[in-house]
Amino acid sequence: MYSFRQQLRLARKLDLPVLLHCRNAFQDLITILQDEGEGLIRGVMHAFSGSMETAVKCMGIGLYISMAGTVTFANAVRPVAVARKMPLSHLLLETDAPDLSPEPYRGTRNEPAFLMATATKIAEIKGLTLGEVAAQTSRNAVELFRLPALLI
C-alpha cells in the first residue's frame, strides 16, 4: 500500500491522471483515495466492475467510471444497472484490448474497432443516440487526459 500511496502523491504533484483497476477491494481503495486527497486526485476507474454505490463514491473523489465490453454480455446485470444510472458526464468507454471483447465478438481478441459495440449498448441502455454517447464520452476523455479539443 505504501507504493500505491506514493504513486498517488506523485500523480497529484505532477497533475497527472491515475488509471485504477480494482477487483474485490473497493472499500480499501476508496479509503486510500480519500486519505490521499479526495477531490485532488483525477483519474478513471478502468473496466469498472463495482456497484452504483461504489461508482458514486468514486465520482465523489473525482474519478470517471469506464465501461468495457462486459456491459454488452447477455448475462450482464451489474454493468447494465450501473450504466443505466451513471451520469454521462462521468462516463468513459474503453476496449480493455485484448480482453473483454463485447458481444458479438466475445471470445475473440478485442480491438479498438469493437468499441462501437460498447458505445451502442450504452446508448441503448440510457435511451440516448450513439452520437450523444460518443460526443460526451469523447469530451470526458479530452477533459481527463487534457487532450487537444480538436479530437472531438
MOZILIN-V844700 format. One record per backbone hydrogen bond with DSSP energy under -1.0 kcal/mol. CO is the residue of the C=O (numbers start at 1). NH is the residue of the N-H. Records with the same first field share a line. If there is no record, write none. Layout:
CO=NH + NH
//
This chain:
1=5
2=6
3=7
4=8
5=9
6=10
7=11
8=12
9=13
10=14
11=16
18=44
20=46
25=29
26=30
27=31
28=32
29=33
30=34
31=35
32=36
34=38
37=40
42=18
43=64
44=20 + 46
45=66
51=55
52=56
53=57
54=58
55=59
56=60
57=61
58=63
61=39
64=45
65=92
66=48
67=94
68=71
69=72
70=73
73=76
77=81
78=82
79=83
80=84
81=85
82=86
87=90
88=91
90=65
92=67
96=99
98=110
102=105
105=108
111=114
112=115
114=117
115=119
116=120
117=121
118=122
119=123
120=124
121=125
122=126
123=128
129=133
130=134
131=135
132=136
133=137
134=138
135=139
136=140
137=141
138=142
139=143
140=144
141=145
142=147
148=151
149=152
//
